[in-house]
């Protein structure tokens, strides 16, 4: 699991890193919000530990920018025990809030709880009679299996797990085909066209965002 620690205090990053490495996590570090955003743009992060008070870009602003790109479980750290900060954070969509000073063991326990809750929920996606089994690599519409290529499935999975977020073609290419892929935007457009054809009556769930890329858009249900 990839953990991103965002805090301008090196000592705090070092402590969290030590405990995270002991759990077998891969650790990435950022000392400000701008650096954190760049890391999220280039690496698939599974959970973010995010300080509020930072130079250049505060934690809440950083979280809002990241959320435009990806839905990543996030635990906020703060030296302030203000109820307003907690409420504001949860309204933004953060998953947990921990006040400094904190117990590293408690933080690890919260990381496990947040990621377990988040990724268990994403083992399967259901919308009316459309079911996507992420672990089984299968798609069903009206209980009939829909055949797609592995890349089409990975593309659909990425869009669904970042539902209602516009994803650029460049991000889709780098996330699914890898940074050493030498194709162009037409690769994404071709796979989206095939995927839409395979989804039949649900083809319109994948919407085109002009000048950006694509979005898996759900308007009438909470998932």
C-alpha positions as CSV (number, residue, x, y, z in Angstrom):
1,X,0.0,0.0,0.0
2,X,1.3,3.5,-0.9
3,X,1.1,6.0,1.9
4,X,1.7,9.7,1.3
5,X,2.7,11.7,4.4
6,X,2.3,15.5,3.9
7,X,3.7,17.6,6.8
8,X,6.2,20.5,6.9
9,X,7.7,19.0,10.1
10,X,10.4,16.5,9.2
11,X,10.3,14.9,12.7
12,X,6.6,14.1,12.3
13,X,7.1,12.7,8.9
14,X,10.0,10.5,10.1
15,X,8.0,9.1,13.0
16,X,5.0,8.3,10.7
17,X,7.3,6.9,8.1
18,X,9.0,4.6,10.6
19,X,5.7,3.1,11.8
20,X,4.4,2.8,8.2
21,X,7.5,1.0,7.0
22,X,7.2,-1.4,9.9
23,X,3.7,-2.2,8.6
24,X,5.1,-2.9,5.1
25,X,3.7,0.2,3.5
26,X,5.5,2.1,0.7
27,X,6.0,5.7,1.9
28,X,6.1,8.9,0.0
29,X,6.7,12.3,1.6
30,X,5.9,15.9,0.9
31,X,6.6,18.9,3.0
32,X,4.0,21.2,1.5
33,X,0.7,20.9,-0.4
34,X,2.1,21.7,-3.8
35,X,4.6,18.9,-3.6
36,X,1.8,16.5,-2.4
37,X,-0.3,17.4,-5.5
38,X,2.6,16.6,-7.8
39,X,3.1,13.2,-6.2
40,X,-0.6,12.3,-6.5
41,X,-0.4,13.3,-10.2
42,X,2.3,10.8,-10.8
43,X,1.9,8.0,-8.3
44,X,-1.1,5.8,-7.3
45,X,-1.5,6.7,-3.6
46,X,-3.8,4.6,-1.4
47,X,-4.0,6.8,1.6
48,X,-2.9,10.3,2.6
49,X,-1.8,11.6,6.0
50,X,-2.3,15.4,5.6
51,X,-1.3,18.3,7.9
52,X,-3.5,21.4,7.9
53,X,-1.0,24.1,8.7
54,X,1.6,24.1,5.9
55,X,3.5,26.7,3.8
56,X,2.5,27.4,0.2
57,X,-0.8,25.5,0.3
58,X,-2.7,24.5,3.5
59,X,-4.1,21.0,4.0
60,X,-7.7,21.8,3.3
61,X,-6.8,23.5,0.0
62,X,-4.5,20.7,-0.9
63,X,-7.2,18.1,-0.2
64,X,-9.7,20.0,-2.4
65,X,-7.2,20.1,-5.3
66,X,-6.4,16.4,-4.9
67,X,-10.1,15.5,-4.8
68,X,-10.6,17.1,-8.2
69,X,-8.3,14.4,-9.6
70,X,-8.8,11.3,-7.5
71,X,-10.8,10.0,-4.5
72,X,-8.1,9.0,-2.0
73,X,-8.8,8.1,1.7
74,X,-7.4,11.0,3.7
75,X,-6.6,11.5,7.4
76,X,-6.1,15.1,8.5
77,X,-3.5,15.9,11.2
78,X,-3.8,19.2,13.1
79,X,-2.2,20.9,16.1
80,X,-5.6,22.7,16.5
81,X,-8.4,21.0,18.4
82,X,-11.0,23.3,17.0
83,X,-14.5,21.8,16.3
84,X,-14.8,24.1,13.3
85,X,-11.7,22.5,11.6
86,X,-13.1,19.0,12.2
87,X,-16.5,19.9,10.9
88,X,-15.1,21.7,7.9
89,X,-12.8,18.8,7.1
90,X,-15.6,16.2,7.2
91,X,-17.8,18.4,5.1
92,X,-15.1,18.4,2.5
93,X,-15.0,14.6,2.6
94,X,-12.0,13.7,4.7
95,X,-12.2,10.2,6.2
96,X,-10.7,10.9,9.7
97,X,-9.2,13.7,11.8
98,X,-6.4,13.3,14.4
99,X,-5.1,16.1,16.7
100,X,-1.4,16.6,17.5
101,X,0.3,15.3,19.5
102,X,-0.9,11.8,18.5
103,X,0.0,8.2,19.1
104,X,1.7,6.7,16.0
105,X,0.1,3.4,16.9
106,X,-3.3,5.0,16.9
107,X,-2.6,6.6,13.5
108,X,-1.7,3.2,12.0
109,X,-4.9,1.8,13.4
110,X,-6.9,4.6,11.8
111,X,-5.1,4.0,8.5
112,X,-6.0,0.4,8.6
113,X,-9.7,1.2,9.4
114,X,-10.0,3.9,6.8
115,X,-8.5,1.8,4.0
116,X,-10.3,-1.3,4.9
117,X,-13.7,0.5,4.9
118,X,-12.9,2.3,1.6
119,X,-11.5,-0.5,-0.4
120,X,-14.0,-3.1,0.8
121,X,-16.7,-0.9,-0.4
122,X,-15.0,-0.8,-3.8
123,X,-14.7,-4.6,-4.3
124,X,-18.0,-4.4,-6.3
125,X,-19.9,-1.6,-8.0
126,X,-23.7,-1.9,-8.6
127,X,-25.9,0.5,-10.5
128,X,-29.4,-0.8,-11.3
129,X,-28.7,-4.1,-13.1
130,X,-25.1,-3.2,-14.0
131,X,-22.6,-5.0,-11.7
132,X,-18.8,-4.7,-11.9
133,X,-16.8,-7.2,-9.9
134,X,-13.4,-5.6,-9.5
135,X,-11.8,-8.7,-8.0
136,X,-13.3,-11.1,-10.5
137,X,-12.6,-8.8,-13.5
138,X,-16.2,-9.3,-14.7
139,X,-19.1,-7.1,-15.8
140,X,-22.7,-8.1,-15.7
141,X,-25.7,-6.4,-17.2
142,X,-29.1,-7.9,-16.3
143,X,-27.2,-11.0,-15.0
144,X,-25.5,-11.6,-18.3
145,X,-21.7,-11.4,-18.4
146,X,-20.3,-8.7,-20.7
147,X,-17.0,-9.5,-22.4
148,X,-14.4,-6.7,-22.5
149,X,-10.6,-6.7,-23.0
150,X,-8.4,-6.4,-19.9
151,X,-7.5,-2.8,-20.8
152,X,-11.1,-1.9,-21.2
153,X,-11.8,-3.3,-17.8
154,X,-8.9,-1.5,-16.2
155,X,-10.1,1.7,-17.9
156,X,-13.7,1.3,-16.6
157,X,-12.4,0.4,-13.1
158,X,-10.3,3.6,-13.0
159,X,-13.2,5.7,-14.1
160,X,-15.7,4.1,-11.7
161,X,-13.4,4.4,-8.7
162,X,-13.0,8.1,-9.5
163,X,-16.7,8.5,-10.3
164,X,-17.9,12.0,-11.1
165,X,-14.4,13.3,-11.5
166,X,-13.2,14.4,-14.9
167,X,-10.0,12.4,-15.8
168,X,-7.7,13.7,-18.5
169,X,-6.6,11.4,-21.3
170,X,-3.0,11.9,-20.2
171,X,-3.8,10.7,-16.7
172,X,-5.6,7.6,-18.1
173,X,-2.7,6.8,-20.3
174,X,-0.1,7.1,-17.5
175,X,-2.2,5.2,-14.9
176,X,-3.3,2.3,-17.1
177,X,-0.7,2.0,-19.9
178,X,2.2,3.3,-17.9
179,X,4.7,6.1,-18.3
180,X,6.8,4.2,-20.9
181,X,3.8,3.9,-23.3
182,X,4.4,5.7,-26.6
183,X,0.8,5.9,-27.8
184,X,-1.3,9.0,-27.9
185,X,-4.8,10.3,-27.0
186,X,-6.4,8.2,-29.7
187,X,-5.6,5.1,-27.8
188,X,-7.9,6.3,-25.0
189,X,-10.6,7.4,-27.4
190,X,-10.6,4.1,-29.2
191,X,-10.9,2.1,-26.0
192,X,-13.6,4.4,-24.7
193,X,-15.6,3.8,-27.9
194,X,-15.3,0.1,-27.6
195,X,-16.2,0.2,-23.9
196,X,-19.3,2.3,-24.5
197,X,-20.4,-0.2,-27.2
198,X,-20.0,-3.1,-24.8
199,X,-21.9,-1.3,-22.0
200,X,-24.9,-0.9,-24.3
201,X,-27.7,0.8,-22.5
202,X,-25.2,2.1,-19.9
203,X,-22.9,3.7,-22.5
204,X,-23.9,7.2,-21.4
205,X,-22.5,6.7,-17.9
206,X,-19.1,7.5,-19.5
207,X,-19.4,11.1,-20.5
208,X,-17.0,13.2,-22.6
209,X,-15.6,16.3,-20.8
210,X,-14.7,18.7,-23.6
211,X,-11.1,19.8,-23.5
212,X,-10.3,17.4,-20.7
213,X,-11.1,13.7,-21.1
214,X,-13.8,11.5,-19.7
215,X,-15.9,11.0,-16.6
216,X,-18.0,8.2,-15.2
217,X,-21.0,10.2,-14.1
218,X,-23.7,9.1,-11.7
219,X,-26.5,11.6,-11.1
220,X,-29.4,9.7,-9.6
221,X,-27.8,7.5,-6.9
222,X,-25.2,7.5,-4.1
223,X,-22.7,4.8,-4.5
